[in-house]
Amino acid sequence: MEKIGKSLKYLITWHIAVVNRMKIRDVLNKLRWKPGEGLDKYEIVIVHRGALGDVKHIDGASIKDVAKGAFTYVEDGEEKIIPFHRVIEIRLKATGEVIWKR
């Protein structure tokens, strides 16, 4: 049983390492389009000057488009564009697990 636990831990560690080498656009599109996934399960943490700690958490469900260098989300009925260089990390909302980090 201990061997299975170590193997699973290795697999999870390897998966996170692979995802961290992926570009932000590829990660967002994978989460958006892969069956069983969905951006609504995730939050994106971005640099946002003036916010508490200069960071802002964006609900993945509000993301409407993923383009070449940015993503678009809706806040208070207004579309906002966030360039990828402002993304700090992507987290699973249910557990807070970081799946991608700059």
PDB file as gemmi writes it, atoms N, CA and C in Angstrom:
CRYST1    1.000    1.000    1.000  90.00  90.00  90.00 P 1                      
ATOM      1  N   MET A   1       0.827  -1.201   0.000  1.00  0.00           N  
ATOM      2  CA  MET A   1       0.000   0.000   0.000  1.00  0.00           C  
ATOM      3  C   MET A   1       0.866   1.259   0.000  1.00  0.00           C  
ATOM      4  N   GLU A   2       1.967   1.220   0.748  1.00  0.00           N  
ATOM      5  CA  GLU A   2       2.843   2.387   0.806  1.00  0.00           C  
ATOM      6  C   GLU A   2       3.418   2.701  -0.571  1.00  0.00           C  
ATOM      7  N   LYS A   3       3.730   1.656  -1.351  1.00  0.00           N  
ATOM      8  CA  LYS A   3       4.271   1.860  -2.696  1.00  0.00           C  
ATOM      9  C   LYS A   3       3.249   2.564  -3.590  1.00  0.00           C  
ATOM     10  N   ILE A   4       1.982   2.191  -3.482  1.00  0.00           N  
ATOM     11  CA  ILE A   4       0.931   2.840  -4.273  1.00  0.00           C  
ATOM     12  C   ILE A   4       0.820   4.307  -3.876  1.00  0.00           C  
ATOM     13  N   GLY A   5       0.894   4.592  -2.588  1.00  0.00           N  
ATOM     14  CA  GLY A   5       0.830   5.972  -2.116  1.00  0.00           C  
ATOM     15  C   GLY A   5       1.969   6.815  -2.665  1.00  0.00           C  
ATOM     16  N   LYS A   6       3.180   6.246  -2.669  1.00  0.00           N  
ATOM     17  CA  LYS A   6       4.329   6.966  -3.207  1.00  0.00           C  
ATOM     18  C   LYS A   6       4.174   7.180  -4.705  1.00  0.00           C  
ATOM     19  N   SER A   7       3.668   6.179  -5.403  1.00  0.00           N  
ATOM     20  CA  SER A   7       3.467   6.304  -6.851  1.00  0.00           C  
ATOM     21  C   SER A   7       2.459   7.393  -7.160  1.00  0.00           C  
ATOM     22  N   LEU A   8       1.375   7.429  -6.399  1.00  0.00           N  
ATOM     23  CA  LEU A   8       0.347   8.447  -6.616  1.00  0.00           C  
ATOM     24  C   LEU A   8       0.909   9.835  -6.321  1.00  0.00           C  
ATOM     25  N   LYS A   9       1.672   9.956  -5.241  1.00  0.00           N  
ATOM     26  CA  LYS A   9       2.279  11.247  -4.902  1.00  0.00           C  
ATOM     27  C   LYS A   9       3.227  11.689  -6.017  1.00  0.00           C  
ATOM     28  N   TYR A  10       4.009  10.758  -6.561  1.00  0.00           N  
ATOM     29  CA  TYR A  10       4.919  11.076  -7.663  1.00  0.00           C  
ATOM     30  C   TYR A  10       4.132  11.539  -8.881  1.00  0.00           C  
ATOM     31  N   LEU A  11       3.039  10.850  -9.202  1.00  0.00           N  
ATOM     32  CA  LEU A  11       2.222  11.201 -10.364  1.00  0.00           C  
ATOM     33  C   LEU A  11       1.627  12.599 -10.212  1.00  0.00           C  
ATOM     34  N   ILE A  12       1.116  12.919  -9.039  1.00  0.00           N  
ATOM     35  CA  ILE A  12       0.540  14.247  -8.795  1.00  0.00           C  
ATOM     36  C   ILE A  12       1.624  15.317  -8.906  1.00  0.00           C  
ATOM     37  N   THR A  13       2.789  15.066  -8.312  1.00  0.00           N  
ATOM     38  CA  THR A  13       3.897  16.018  -8.387  1.00  0.00           C  
ATOM     39  C   THR A  13       4.327  16.218  -9.832  1.00  0.00           C  
ATOM     40  N   TRP A  14       4.410  15.131 -10.600  1.00  0.00           N  
ATOM     41  CA  TRP A  14       4.789  15.213 -12.009  1.00  0.00           C  
ATOM     42  C   TRP A  14       3.757  16.016 -12.791  1.00  0.00           C  
ATOM     43  N   HIS A  15       2.462  15.771 -12.545  1.00  0.00           N  
ATOM     44  CA  HIS A  15       1.395  16.490 -13.254  1.00  0.00           C  
ATOM     45  C   HIS A  15       1.485  17.991 -12.990  1.00  0.00           C  
ATOM     46  N   ILE A  16       1.689  18.389 -11.754  1.00  0.00           N  
ATOM     47  CA  ILE A  16       1.795  19.810 -11.418  1.00  0.00           C  
ATOM     48  C   ILE A  16       3.010  20.418 -12.111  1.00  0.00           C  
ATOM     49  N   ALA A  17       4.122  19.683 -12.152  1.00  0.00           N  
ATOM     50  CA  ALA A  17       5.324  20.190 -12.823  1.00  0.00           C  
ATOM     51  C   ALA A  17       5.079  20.384 -14.312  1.00  0.00           C  
ATOM     52  N   VAL A  18       4.380  19.449 -14.943  1.00  0.00           N  
ATOM     53  CA  VAL A  18       4.073  19.567 -16.372  1.00  0.00           C  
ATOM     54  C   VAL A  18       3.162  20.761 -16.618  1.00  0.00           C  
ATOM     55  N   VAL A  19       2.126  20.910 -15.803  1.00  0.00           N  
ATOM     56  CA  VAL A  19       1.200  22.031 -15.971  1.00  0.00           C  
ATOM     57  C   VAL A  19       1.937  23.355 -15.785  1.00  0.00           C  
ATOM     58  N   ASN A  20       2.875  23.432 -14.835  1.00  0.00           N  
ATOM     59  CA  ASN A  20       3.615  24.677 -14.607  1.00  0.00           C  
ATOM     60  C   ASN A  20       4.495  25.062 -15.785  1.00  0.00           C  
ATOM     61  N   ARG A  21       4.859  24.110 -16.624  1.00  0.00           N  
ATOM     62  CA  ARG A  21       5.639  24.434 -17.815  1.00  0.00           C  
ATOM     63  C   ARG A  21       4.743  24.873 -18.963  1.00  0.00           C  
ATOM     64  N   MET A  22       3.455  24.660 -18.830  1.00  0.00           N  
ATOM     65  CA  MET A  22       2.520  25.061 -19.877  1.00  0.00           C  
ATOM     66  C   MET A  22       2.319  26.571 -19.835  1.00  0.00           C  
ATOM     67  N   LYS A  23       1.980  27.132 -20.981  1.00  0.00           N  
ATOM     68  CA  LYS A  23       1.647  28.550 -21.039  1.00  0.00           C  
ATOM     69  C   LYS A  23       0.269  28.757 -20.408  1.00  0.00           C  
ATOM     70  N   ILE A  24       0.054  29.948 -19.873  1.00  0.00           N  
ATOM     71  CA  ILE A  24      -1.210  30.250 -19.198  1.00  0.00           C  
ATOM     72  C   ILE A  24      -2.390  30.010 -20.134  1.00  0.00           C  
ATOM     73  N   ARG A  25      -2.270  30.452 -21.366  1.00  0.00           N  
ATOM     74  CA  ARG A  25      -3.364  30.268 -22.329  1.00  0.00           C  
ATOM     75  C   ARG A  25      -3.707  28.789 -22.489  1.00  0.00           C  
ATOM     76  N   ASP A  26      -2.681  27.935 -22.590  1.00  0.00           N  
ATOM     77  CA  ASP A  26      -2.912  26.501 -22.754  1.00  0.00           C  
ATOM     78  C   ASP A  26      -3.597  25.902 -21.530  1.00  0.00           C  
ATOM     79  N   VAL A  27      -3.189  26.330 -20.336  1.00  0.00           N  
ATOM     80  CA  VAL A  27      -3.813  25.824 -19.104  1.00  0.00           C  
ATOM     81  C   VAL A  27      -5.282  26.239 -19.059  1.00  0.00           C  
ATOM     82  N   LEU A  28      -5.566  27.523 -19.321  1.00  0.00           N  
ATOM     83  CA  LEU A  28      -6.955  28.000 -19.287  1.00  0.00           C  
ATOM     84  C   LEU A  28      -7.817  27.277 -20.318  1.00  0.00           C  
ATOM     85  N   ASN A  29      -7.283  27.084 -21.525  1.00  0.00           N  
ATOM     86  CA  ASN A  29      -8.054  26.373 -22.550  1.00  0.00           C  
ATOM     87  C   ASN A  29      -8.267  24.914 -22.185  1.00  0.00           C  
ATOM     88  N   LYS A  30      -7.261  24.279 -21.580  1.00  0.00           N  
ATOM     89  CA  LYS A  30      -7.413  22.889 -21.143  1.00  0.00           C  
ATOM     90  C   LYS A  30      -8.530  22.787 -20.103  1.00  0.00           C  
ATOM     91  N   LEU A  31      -8.506  23.695 -19.130  1.00  0.00           N  
ATOM     92  CA  LEU A  31      -9.539  23.678 -18.089  1.00  0.00           C  
ATOM     93  C   LEU A  31     -10.909  24.011 -18.671  1.00  0.00           C  
ATOM     94  N   ARG A  32     -10.930  24.872 -19.649  1.00  0.00           N  
ATOM     95  CA  ARG A  32     -12.189  25.326 -20.257  1.00  0.00           C  
ATOM     96  C   ARG A  32     -12.856  24.238 -21.098  1.00  0.00           C  
ATOM     97  N   TRP A  33     -12.065  23.483 -21.856  1.00  0.00           N  
ATOM     98  CA  TRP A  33     -12.634  22.572 -22.850  1.00  0.00           C  
ATOM     99  C   TRP A  33     -12.534  21.088 -22.516  1.00  0.00           C  
ATOM    100  N   LYS A  34     -11.699  20.689 -21.566  1.00  0.00           N  
ATOM    101  CA  LYS A  34     -11.547  19.268 -21.254  1.00  0.00           C  
ATOM    102  C   LYS A  34     -12.815  18.742 -20.582  1.00  0.00           C  
ATOM    103  N   PRO A  35     -13.350  17.609 -21.082  1.00  0.00           N  
ATOM    104  CA  PRO A  35     -14.544  17.031 -20.447  1.00  0.00           C  
ATOM    105  C   PRO A  35     -14.291  16.747 -18.962  1.00  0.00           C  
ATOM    106  N   GLY A  36     -15.264  17.087 -18.143  1.00  0.00           N  
ATOM    107  CA  GLY A  36     -15.153  16.880 -16.700  1.00  0.00           C  
ATOM    108  C   GLY A  36     -14.512  18.047 -15.969  1.00  0.00           C  
ATOM    109  N   GLU A  37     -13.929  18.955 -16.708  1.00  0.00           N  
ATOM    110  CA  GLU A  37     -13.332  20.152 -16.116  1.00  0.00           C  
ATOM    111  C   GLU A  37     -14.280  21.318 -16.356  1.00  0.00           C  
ATOM    112  N   GLY A  38     -13.818  22.506 -16.121  1.00  0.00           N  
ATOM    113  CA  GLY A  38     -14.601  23.714 -16.345  1.00  0.00           C  
ATOM    114  C   GLY A  38     -13.975  24.844 -15.564  1.00  0.00           C  
ATOM    115  N   LEU A  39     -13.892  26.006 -16.167  1.00  0.00           N  
ATOM    116  CA  LEU A  39     -13.280  27.144 -15.486  1.00  0.00           C  
ATOM    117  C   LEU A  39     -14.045  27.542 -14.232  1.00  0.00           C  
ATOM    118  N   ASP A  40     -15.310  27.145 -14.134  1.00  0.00           N  
ATOM    119  CA  ASP A  40     -16.103  27.491 -12.953  1.00  0.00           C  
ATOM    120  C   ASP A  40     -15.561  26.842 -11.678  1.00  0.00           C  
ATOM    121  N   LYS A  41     -14.695  25.841 -11.809  1.00  0.00           N  
ATOM    122  CA  LYS A  41     -14.108  25.166 -10.654  1.00  0.00           C  
ATOM    123  C   LYS A  41     -12.834  25.856 -10.161  1.00  0.00           C  
ATOM    124  N   TYR A  42     -12.413  26.904 -10.866  1.00  0.00           N  
ATOM    125  CA  TYR A  42     -11.119  27.522 -10.593  1.00  0.00           C  
ATOM    126  C   TYR A  42     -11.234  29.017 -10.346  1.00  0.00           C  
ATOM    127  N   GLU A  43     -10.196  29.570  -9.734  1.00  0.00           N  
ATOM    128  CA  GLU A  43     -10.068  31.022  -9.607  1.00  0.00           C  
ATOM    129  C   GLU A  43      -8.679  31.408 -10.096  1.00  0.00           C  
ATOM    130  N   ILE A  44      -8.601  32.590 -10.671  1.00  0.00           N  
ATOM    131  CA  ILE A  44      -7.347  33.095 -11.201  1.00  0.00           C  
ATOM    132  C   ILE A  44      -6.926  34.265 -10.314  1.00  0.00           C  
ATOM    133  N   VAL A  45      -5.698  34.228  -9.841  1.00  0.00           N  
ATOM    134  CA  VAL A  45      -5.167  35.287  -8.987  1.00  0.00           C  
ATOM    135  C   VAL A  45      -4.285  36.171  -9.864  1.00  0.00           C  
ATOM    136  N   ILE A  46      -4.586  37.478  -9.862  1.00  0.00           N  
ATOM    137  CA  ILE A  46      -3.847  38.411 -10.712  1.00  0.00           C  
ATOM    138  C   ILE A  46      -3.269  39.569  -9.898  1.00  0.00           C  
ATOM    139  N   VAL A  47      -2.273  40.229 -10.467  1.00  0.00           N  
ATOM    140  CA  VAL A  47      -1.757  41.480  -9.913  1.00  0.00           C  
ATOM    141  C   VAL A  47      -2.793  42.550 -10.219  1.00  0.00           C  
ATOM    142  N   HIS A  48      -3.217  43.280  -9.171  1.00  0.00           N  
ATOM    143  CA  HIS A  48      -4.221  44.335  -9.341  1.00  0.00           C  
ATOM    144  C   HIS A  48      -3.856  45.481  -8.405  1.00  0.00           C  
ATOM    145  N   ARG A  49      -3.137  46.442  -8.929  1.00  0.00           N  
ATOM    146  CA  ARG A  49      -2.670  47.571  -8.116  1.00  0.00           C  
ATOM    147  C   ARG A  49      -3.845  48.299  -7.461  1.00  0.00           C  
ATOM    148  N   GLY A  50      -3.681  48.579  -6.185  1.00  0.00           N  
ATOM    149  CA  GLY A  50      -4.724  49.276  -5.448  1.00  0.00           C  
ATOM    150  C   GLY A  50      -5.623  48.344  -4.655  1.00  0.00           C  
ATOM    151  N   ALA A  51      -5.672  47.077  -5.033  1.00  0.00           N  
ATOM    152  CA  ALA A  51      -6.459  46.100  -4.281  1.00  0.00           C  
ATOM    153  C   ALA A  51      -5.667  45.695  -3.039  1.00  0.00           C  
ATOM    154  N   LEU A  52      -6.340  45.106  -2.073  1.00  0.00           N  
ATOM    155  CA  LEU A  52      -5.690  44.640  -0.856  1.00  0.00           C  
ATOM    156  C   LEU A  52      -4.568  43.673  -1.217  1.00  0.00           C  
ATOM    157  N   GLY A  53      -3.346  44.005  -0.851  1.00  0.00           N  
ATOM    158  CA  GLY A  53      -2.204  43.158  -1.172  1.00  0.00           C  
ATOM    159  C   GLY A  53      -1.806  43.201  -2.640  1.00  0.00           C  
ATOM    160  N   ASP A  54      -2.404  44.107  -3.386  1.00  0.00           N  
ATOM    161  CA  ASP A  54      -2.159  44.251  -4.829  1.00  0.00           C  
ATOM    162  C   ASP A  54      -2.507  42.997  -5.619  1.00  0.00           C  
ATOM    163  N   VAL A  55      -3.427  42.181  -5.090  1.00  0.00           N  
ATOM    164  CA  VAL A  55      -3.890  41.000  -5.820  1.00  0.00           C  
ATOM    165  C   VAL A  55      -5.411  40.977  -5.870  1.00  0.00           C  
ATOM    166  N   LYS A  56      -5.919  40.324  -6.887  1.00  0.00           N  
ATOM    167  CA  LYS A  56      -7.362  40.167  -7.054  1.00  0.00           C  
ATOM    168  C   LYS A  56      -7.630  38.723  -7.450  1.00  0.00           C  
ATOM    169  N   HIS A  57      -8.741  38.177  -6.953  1.00  0.00           N  
ATOM    170  CA  HIS A  57      -9.155  36.818  -7.277  1.00  0.00           C  
ATOM    171  C   HIS A  57     -10.329  36.899  -8.248  1.00  0.00           C  
ATOM    172  N   ILE A  58     -10.187  36.240  -9.383  1.00  0.00           N  
ATOM    173  CA  ILE A  58     -11.235  36.245 -10.401  1.00  0.00           C  
ATOM    174  C   ILE A  58     -11.835  34.851 -10.490  1.00  0.00           C  
ATOM    175  N   ASP A  59     -13.145  34.765 -10.369  1.00  0.00           N  
ATOM    176  CA  ASP A  59     -13.856  33.499 -10.498  1.00  0.00           C  
ATOM    177  C   ASP A  59     -13.751  33.025 -11.942  1.00  0.00           C  
ATOM    178  N   GLY A  60     -13.301  31.796 -12.123  1.00  0.00           N  
ATOM    179  CA  GLY A  60     -13.152  31.252 -13.471  1.00  0.00           C  
ATOM    180  C   GLY A  60     -14.444  31.240 -14.257  1.00  0.00           C  
ATOM    181  N   ALA A  61     -15.584  31.169 -13.564  1.00  0.00           N  
ATOM    182  CA  ALA A  61     -16.882  31.156 -14.245  1.00  0.00           C  
ATOM    183  C   ALA A  61     -17.147  32.463 -14.979  1.00  0.00           C  
ATOM    184  N   SER A  62     -16.462  33.537 -14.593  1.00  0.00           N  
ATOM    185  CA  SER A  62     -16.691  34.835 -15.233  1.00  0.00           C  
ATOM    186  C   SER A  62     -15.855  35.031 -16.500  1.00  0.00           C  
ATOM    187  N   ILE A  63     -14.961  34.081 -16.791  1.00  0.00           N  
ATOM    188  CA  ILE A  63     -14.117  34.201 -17.986  1.00  0.00           C  
ATOM    189  C   ILE A  63     -14.943  33.877 -19.227  1.00  0.00           C  
ATOM    190  N   LYS A  64     -14.921  34.800 -20.178  1.00  0.00           N  
ATOM    191  CA  LYS A  64     -15.712  34.658 -21.403  1.00  0.00           C  
ATOM    192  C   LYS A  64     -14.875  34.311 -22.620  1.00  0.00           C  
ATOM    193  N   ASP A  65     -13.582  34.687 -22.614  1.00  0.00           N  
ATOM    194  CA  ASP A  65     -12.738  34.418 -23.775  1.00  0.00           C  
ATOM    195  C   ASP A  65     -11.285  34.294 -23.338  1.00  0.00           C  
ATOM    196  N   VAL A  66     -10.564  33.416 -24.029  1.00  0.00           N  
ATOM    197  CA  VAL A  66      -9.131  33.262 -23.819  1.00  0.00           C  
ATOM    198  C   VAL A  66      -8.473  33.531 -25.169  1.00  0.00           C  
ATOM    199  N   ALA A  67      -7.735  34.631 -25.253  1.00  0.00           N  
ATOM    200  CA  ALA A  67      -7.109  35.036 -26.515  1.00  0.00           C  
ATOM    201  C   ALA A  67      -5.605  34.757 -26.466  1.00  0.00           C  
ATOM    202  N   LYS A  68      -4.882  35.276 -27.441  1.00  0.00           N  
ATOM    203  CA  LYS A  68      -3.451  35.002 -27.550  1.00  0.00           C  
ATOM    204  C   LYS A  68      -2.642  35.531 -26.365  1.00  0.00           C  
ATOM    205  N   GLY A  69      -2.891  36.750 -25.935  1.00  0.00           N  
ATOM    206  CA  GLY A  69      -2.080  37.324 -24.868  1.00  0.00           C  
ATOM    207  C   GLY A  69      -2.845  37.751 -23.638  1.00  0.00           C  
ATOM    208  N   ALA A  70      -4.154  37.426 -23.602  1.00  0.00           N  
ATOM    209  CA  ALA A  70      -4.992  37.899 -22.494  1.00  0.00           C  
ATOM    210  C   ALA A  70      -6.266  37.071 -22.402  1.00  0.00           C  
ATOM    211  N   PHE A  71      -6.985  37.254 -21.292  1.00  0.00           N  
ATOM    212  CA  PHE A  71      -8.322  36.670 -21.199  1.00  0.00           C  
ATOM    213  C   PHE A  71      -9.305  37.784 -20.869  1.00  0.00           C  
ATOM    214  N   THR A  72     -10.561  37.538 -21.226  1.00  0.00           N  
ATOM    215  CA  THR A  72     -11.633  38.497 -20.972  1.00  0.00           C  
ATOM    216  C   THR A  72     -12.586  37.892 -19.959  1.00  0.00           C  
ATOM    217  N   TYR A  73     -12.969  38.693 -18.967  1.00  0.00           N  
ATOM    218  CA  TYR A  73     -13.966  38.241 -18.002  1.00  0.00           C  
ATOM    219  C   TYR A  73     -14.983  39.352 -17.794  1.00  0.00           C  
ATOM    220  N   VAL A  74     -16.112  38.993 -17.176  1.00  0.00           N  
ATOM    221  CA  VAL A  74     -17.181  39.960 -16.933  1.00  0.00           C  
ATOM    222  C   VAL A  74     -17.273  40.223 -15.437  1.00  0.00           C  
ATOM    223  N   GLU A  75     -17.279  41.533 -15.089  1.00  0.00           N  
ATOM    224  CA  GLU A  75     -17.436  41.954 -13.701  1.00  0.00           C  
ATOM    225  C   GLU A  75     -18.442  43.092 -13.671  1.00  0.00           C  
ATOM    226  N   ASP A  76     -19.496  42.914 -12.896  1.00  0.00           N  
ATOM    227  CA  ASP A  76     -20.562  43.923 -12.799  1.00  0.00           C  
ATOM    228  C   ASP A  76     -21.102  44.315 -14.173  1.00  0.00           C  
ATOM    229  N   GLY A  77     -21.263  43.320 -15.047  1.00  0.00           N  
ATOM    230  CA  GLY A  77     -21.828  43.546 -16.373  1.00  0.00           C  
ATOM    231  C   GLY A  77     -20.876  44.164 -17.383  1.00  0.00           C  
ATOM    232  N   GLU A  78     -19.638  44.397 -16.987  1.00  0.00           N  
ATOM    233  CA  GLU A  78     -18.653  45.027 -17.870  1.00  0.00           C  
ATOM    234  C   GLU A  78     -17.535  44.032 -18.198  1.00  0.00           C  
ATOM    235  N   GLU A  79     -17.179  43.937 -19.500  1.00  0.00           N  
ATOM    236  CA  GLU A  79     -16.081  43.066 -19.901  1.00  0.00           C  
ATOM    237  C   GLU A  79     -14.746  43.735 -19.591  1.00  0.00           C  
ATOM    238  N   LYS A  80     -13.838  42.943 -19.031  1.00  0.00           N  
ATOM    239  CA  LYS A  80     -12.503  43.447 -18.699  1.00  0.00           C  
ATOM    240  C   LYS A  80     -11.471  42.499 -19.287  1.00  0.00           C  
ATOM    241  N   ILE A  81     -10.381  43.066 -19.777  1.00  0.00           N  
ATOM    242  CA  ILE A  81      -9.314  42.279 -20.393  1.00  0.00           C  
ATOM    243  C   ILE A  81      -8.105  42.267 -19.455  1.00  0.00           C  
ATOM    244  N   ILE A  82      -7.600  41.065 -19.182  1.00  0.00           N  
ATOM    245  CA  ILE A  82      -6.438  40.904 -18.310  1.00  0.00           C  
ATOM    246  C   ILE A  82      -5.311  40.249 -19.108  1.00  0.00           C  
ATOM    247  N   PRO A  83      -4.195  40.958 -19.290  1.00  0.00           N  
ATOM    248  CA  PRO A  83      -3.054  40.348 -19.983  1.00  0.00           C  
ATOM    249  C   PRO A  83      -2.453  39.225 -19.131  1.00  0.00           C  
ATOM    250  N   PHE A  84      -1.947  38.204 -19.797  1.00  0.00           N  
ATOM    251  CA  PHE A  84      -1.422  37.041 -19.087  1.00  0.00           C  
ATOM    252  C   PHE A  84      -0.254  37.368 -18.156  1.00  0.00           C  
ATOM    253  N   HIS A  85       0.516  38.414 -18.444  1.00  0.00           N  
ATOM    254  CA  HIS A  85       1.660  38.717 -17.578  1.00  0.00           C  
ATOM    255  C   HIS A  85       1.218  39.144 -16.177  1.00  0.00           C  
ATOM    256  N   ARG A  86      -0.073  39.439 -15.991  1.00  0.00           N  
ATOM    257  CA  ARG A  86      -0.581  39.807 -14.659  1.00  0.00           C  
ATOM    258  C   ARG A  86      -1.069  38.604 -13.854  1.00  0.00           C  
ATOM    259  N   VAL A  87      -1.133  37.428 -14.474  1.00  0.00           N  
ATOM    260  CA  VAL A  87      -1.602  36.230 -13.766  1.00  0.00           C  
ATOM    261  C   VAL A  87      -0.493  35.720 -12.848  1.00  0.00           C  
ATOM    262  N   ILE A  88      -0.849  35.528 -11.583  1.00  0.00           N  
ATOM    263  CA  ILE A  88       0.095  35.025 -10.579  1.00  0.00           C  
ATOM    264  C   ILE A  88      -0.058  33.513 -10.438  1.00  0.00           C  
ATOM    265  N   GLU A  89      -1.312  33.056 -10.286  1.00  0.00           N  
ATOM    266  CA  GLU A  89      -1.555  31.622 -10.146  1.00  0.00           C  
ATOM    267  C   GLU A  89      -2.995  31.279 -10.472  1.00  0.00           C  
ATOM    268  N   ILE A  90      -3.221  29.981 -10.667  1.00  0.00           N  
ATOM    269  CA  ILE A  90      -4.556  29.444 -10.905  1.00  0.00           C  
ATOM    270  C   ILE A  90      -4.791  28.400  -9.822  1.00  0.00           C  
ATOM    271  N   ARG A  91      -5.944  28.508  -9.129  1.00  0.00           N  
ATOM    272  CA  ARG A  91      -6.252  27.624  -7.999  1.00  0.00           C  
ATOM    273  C   ARG A  91      -7.573  26.900  -8.201  1.00  0.00           C  
ATOM    274  N   LEU A  92      -7.653  25.706  -7.642  1.00  0.00           N  
ATOM    275  CA  LEU A  92      -8.906  24.974  -7.556  1.00  0.00           C  
ATOM    276  C   LEU A  92      -9.694  25.602  -6.409  1.00  0.00           C  
ATOM    277  N   LYS A  93     -10.914  26.070  -6.692  1.00  0.00           N  
ATOM    278  CA  LYS A  93     -11.695  26.783  -5.666  1.00  0.00           C  
ATOM    279  C   LYS A  93     -12.032  25.908  -4.468  1.00  0.00           C  
ATOM    280  N   ALA A  94     -12.363  24.660  -4.706  1.00  0.00           N  
ATOM    281  CA  ALA A  94     -12.835  23.788  -3.628  1.00  0.00           C  
ATOM    282  C   ALA A  94     -11.773  23.536  -2.562  1.00  0.00           C  
ATOM    283  N   THR A  95     -10.510  23.428  -2.972  1.00  0.00           N  
ATOM    284  CA  THR A  95      -9.455  23.066  -2.024  1.00  0.00           C  
ATOM    285  C   THR A  95      -8.385  24.135  -1.852  1.00  0.00           C  
ATOM    286  N   GLY A  96      -8.340  25.087  -2.770  1.00  0.00           N  
ATOM    287  CA  GLY A  96      -7.281  26.093  -2.736  1.00  0.00           C  
ATOM    288  C   GLY A  96      -5.979  25.602  -3.341  1.00  0.00           C  
ATOM    289  N   GLU A  97      -5.982  24.364  -3.862  1.00  0.00           N  
ATOM    290  CA  GLU A  97      -4.778  23.791  -4.464  1.00  0.00           C  
ATOM    291  C   GLU A  97      -4.341  24.625  -5.665  1.00  0.00           C  
ATOM    292  N   VAL A  98      -3.079  24.995  -5.688  1.00  0.00           N  
ATOM    293  CA  VAL A  98      -2.516  25.763  -6.798  1.00  0.00           C  
ATOM    294  C   VAL A  98      -2.157  24.788  -7.910  1.00  0.00           C  
ATOM    295  N   ILE A  99      -2.746  24.998  -9.097  1.00  0.00           N  
ATOM    296  CA  ILE A  99      -2.431  24.104 -10.211  1.00  0.00           C  
ATOM    297  C   ILE A  99      -1.473  24.740 -11.210  1.00  0.00           C  
ATOM    298  N   TRP A 100      -1.341  26.055 -11.153  1.00  0.00           N  
ATOM    299  CA  TRP A 100      -0.356  26.761 -11.990  1.00  0.00           C  
ATOM    300  C   TRP A 100       0.122  27.971 -11.215  1.00  0.00           C  
ATOM    301  N   LYS A 101       1.437  28.198 -11.256  1.00  0.00           N  
ATOM    302  CA  LYS A 101       2.000  29.340 -10.539  1.00  0.00           C  
ATOM    303  C   LYS A 101       3.156  29.903 -11.347  1.00  0.00           C  
ATOM    304  N   ARG A 102       3.230  31.213 -11.369  1.00  0.00           N  
ATOM    305  CA  ARG A 102       4.316  31.885 -12.087  1.00  0.00           C  
ATOM    306  C   ARG A 102       5.619  31.629 -11.383  1.00  0.00           C  
TER     307      ARG A 102                                                      
END                                                                             
